[in-house]
Amino acid sequence: MQYFTVFRFVSAATAASGLLLALMACAPSLNWREVRPPQGQGLVLMFPCKPEHHERRLTLPGLNGGPVTMHLLSCEADGRTWALSYLDASTPERWLQAPHALSDALCANLSVGRPASGDARRDLGPAAVPGMTPHPAARIWQMTGQRPVSATTFEAAQVQTWLFTKGLSVFQASVWAPALREDDPGLKAFASGFNFPH
């Protein structure tokens, strides 16, 4: 199942390494490694498992100007799906639209709609990734809904997602699970790994 789909980065490499070592000691099922996504504007991030890369041409509702090439990296570890999806918006107009379109697509996958009411979609604040291009829609969201597991079957799911941009590229990192805790050290390690070093 493909899901198309940001938190302040601690820039000191030693701090990140110490955090990851502590996490590995606590959760041996998480095998952290550095990943540099292809055509990812130099993004570097940490995945707790080896992600597979897929790309496909698709039309994204809410994004004008025809289809885009969507990239997706994802893997499963510790009962959670870890993912990064991204696209080149190509124009400033589409760059402004793309974060909303990606967020709406995630909401549709979770059957929560937009705008969501109650706790179905919570804004956790602005996303801040070192080296990113500022964008008004660069935010961190937590969403609750139902994840499709077949054409007729759904299961409860929570997703934490980080939306951010670099140049005209738009990124959506996410973690999917039956339930997520805001103080989950895995979420913190994943988010603290996002970086555009150059």
C-alpha positions as CSV (number, residue, x, y, z in Angstrom):
1,M,0.0,0.0,0.0
2,Q,1.5,3.3,-1.0
3,Y,0.8,6.5,1.0
4,F,1.6,9.8,-0.6
5,T,2.1,11.7,1.5
6,V,8.5,18.7,9.8
7,F,10.2,19.3,13.8
8,R,13.2,21.1,14.7
9,F,16.5,19.4,13.7
10,V,19.3,19.2,16.2
11,S,22.2,20.1,13.9
12,A,25.1,18.7,15.9
13,A,26.0,15.4,14.5
14,T,27.2,14.1,17.9
15,A,23.8,14.9,19.5
16,A,22.0,13.0,16.8
17,S,24.4,10.0,17.0
18,G,23.9,9.9,20.8
19,L,20.2,9.9,20.4
20,L,20.3,7.1,17.8
21,L,22.5,4.9,19.9
22,A,20.2,5.3,22.8
23,L,17.2,4.4,20.6
24,M,18.9,1.3,19.2
25,A,19.6,0.2,22.8
26,C,16.0,0.6,23.7
27,A,14.4,-0.6,20.4
28,P,16.6,-3.2,18.7
29,S,13.9,-3.6,16.0
30,L,14.8,-0.1,14.7
31,N,18.0,-0.3,12.6
32,W,18.7,3.3,11.7
33,R,20.6,4.3,8.6
34,E,21.2,7.4,6.5
35,V,19.2,7.8,3.3
36,R,19.7,10.2,0.5
37,P,16.6,10.1,-1.7
38,P,17.2,10.2,-5.5
39,Q,16.3,13.6,-7.0
40,G,15.6,14.8,-3.4
41,Q,17.3,18.2,-3.6
42,G,20.1,16.9,-1.4
43,L,17.8,15.8,1.5
44,V,19.4,13.6,4.0
45,L,17.3,11.7,6.6
46,M,17.4,8.7,8.8
47,F,15.2,5.6,8.3
48,P,14.9,2.8,10.9
49,C,14.7,0.2,8.2
50,K,15.8,-0.1,4.5
51,P,13.3,1.8,2.4
52,E,12.2,0.8,-1.0
53,H,12.0,3.5,-3.7
54,H,9.0,3.8,-6.1
55,E,8.0,6.5,-8.5
56,R,4.9,6.9,-10.5
57,R,3.2,9.5,-12.7
58,L,-0.1,10.7,-11.3
59,T,-2.6,13.5,-11.1
60,L,-2.9,14.9,-7.6
61,P,-6.3,16.5,-6.8
62,G,-5.8,20.1,-5.8
63,L,-2.6,20.5,-7.9
64,N,-3.2,22.3,-11.1
65,G,-1.2,21.8,-14.3
66,G,-1.5,18.1,-15.0
67,P,0.3,15.0,-13.6
68,V,3.5,15.0,-11.6
69,T,6.2,12.4,-10.9
70,M,5.7,11.2,-7.3
71,H,8.5,9.6,-5.4
72,L,7.9,7.3,-2.5
73,L,10.4,5.7,0.0
74,S,8.9,3.4,2.6
75,C,9.6,0.5,4.9
76,E,8.1,-1.3,7.9
77,A,9.7,-1.6,11.3
78,D,8.5,-2.0,14.8
79,G,4.8,-2.3,13.7
80,R,5.0,1.1,11.9
81,T,5.3,2.3,8.3
82,W,8.0,4.9,7.8
83,A,7.6,6.9,4.6
84,L,8.8,9.9,2.6
85,S,6.9,11.1,-0.5
86,Y,8.0,14.1,-2.6
87,L,7.5,15.8,-6.0
88,D,8.9,18.6,-8.1
89,A,6.1,21.2,-8.3
90,S,7.8,22.8,-11.3
91,T,6.2,26.3,-10.9
92,P,5.6,28.7,-8.0
93,E,1.9,28.3,-8.3
94,R,2.0,24.5,-8.0
95,W,4.6,24.9,-5.2
96,L,2.1,26.8,-3.2
97,Q,-0.6,24.2,-3.9
98,A,1.4,21.0,-3.4
99,P,1.6,20.8,0.5
100,H,-2.2,21.2,0.7
101,A,-2.7,18.6,-2.0
102,L,-0.4,16.1,-0.3
103,S,-2.1,16.7,3.1
104,D,-5.6,16.3,1.5
105,A,-4.5,13.0,-0.1
106,L,-3.3,11.7,3.2
107,C,-6.6,12.8,4.8
108,A,-8.5,10.9,2.0
109,N,-6.4,7.8,2.7
110,L,-7.4,8.1,6.4
111,S,-11.1,8.9,5.6
112,V,-10.9,12.0,7.8
113,G,-11.7,14.6,5.1
114,R,-10.8,18.2,5.1
115,P,-11.3,20.2,7.2
116,A,-11.3,17.6,10.0
117,S,-13.2,18.1,13.2
118,G,-12.2,17.3,16.8
119,D,-9.0,15.4,17.2
120,A,-9.0,13.8,13.8
121,R,-6.4,16.3,12.5
122,R,-4.2,18.2,14.9
123,D,-1.8,20.9,14.0
124,L,1.5,20.3,16.0
125,G,3.1,23.5,14.8
126,P,5.5,24.7,12.1
127,A,8.1,22.4,10.5
128,A,11.7,23.5,10.6
129,V,14.3,21.5,8.6
130,P,17.8,22.9,8.3
131,G,18.3,24.2,4.8
132,M,14.6,24.0,3.8
133,T,12.9,26.7,1.7
134,P,10.3,28.5,3.9
135,H,6.7,27.8,3.0
136,P,3.5,29.0,4.7
137,A,2.2,25.4,4.8
138,A,5.3,23.8,6.3
139,R,3.7,22.1,9.3
140,I,3.6,19.0,11.4
141,W,0.3,17.2,11.6
142,Q,-1.1,14.3,13.6
143,M,-4.1,12.6,12.0
144,T,-6.4,9.8,13.2
145,G,-8.6,7.7,11.1
146,Q,-8.9,4.4,9.3
147,R,-6.3,2.9,7.0
148,P,-7.4,0.7,4.1
149,V,-6.0,-2.8,4.2
150,S,-8.2,-4.1,1.4
151,A,-11.0,-3.0,-0.8
152,T,-13.5,-3.6,2.0
153,T,-11.5,-3.7,5.2
154,F,-10.1,-0.8,7.3
155,E,-8.1,-0.6,10.5
156,A,-7.6,2.2,13.0
157,A,-4.5,4.3,12.2
158,Q,-2.7,7.3,13.4
159,V,-0.2,9.2,11.3
160,Q,2.3,11.9,12.1
161,T,3.4,13.9,9.1
162,W,5.9,16.6,8.3
163,L,5.4,18.9,5.3
164,F,8.4,20.9,4.1
165,T,10.0,22.2,0.9
166,K,13.3,22.8,-0.8
167,G,13.3,24.9,-4.0
168,L,10.3,23.9,-5.9
169,S,10.3,20.4,-4.4
170,V,7.7,19.5,-1.8
171,F,8.2,16.7,0.8
172,Q,5.9,14.8,3.1
173,A,7.5,12.5,5.7
174,S,5.2,10.3,7.7
175,V,4.9,7.5,10.3
176,W,1.9,5.3,10.3
177,A,0.8,3.1,13.2
178,P,-2.3,1.8,14.9
179,A,-1.5,4.4,17.7
180,L,1.3,7.0,18.2
181,R,2.5,8.7,21.3
182,E,3.8,12.3,20.9
183,D,6.8,11.4,23.2
184,D,7.7,8.4,21.1
185,P,11.5,8.4,20.8
186,G,11.3,6.8,17.3
187,L,9.2,9.8,16.0
188,K,11.7,12.2,17.5
189,A,14.7,10.4,16.0
190,F,13.0,10.3,12.5
191,A,12.1,14.0,12.6
192,S,15.5,15.1,13.9
193,G,17.2,13.4,11.0
194,F,15.7,15.6,8.3
195,N,18.4,17.9,6.8
196,F,19.5,19.7,3.7
197,P,23.2,20.0,4.4
198,H,24.1,22.1,1.3
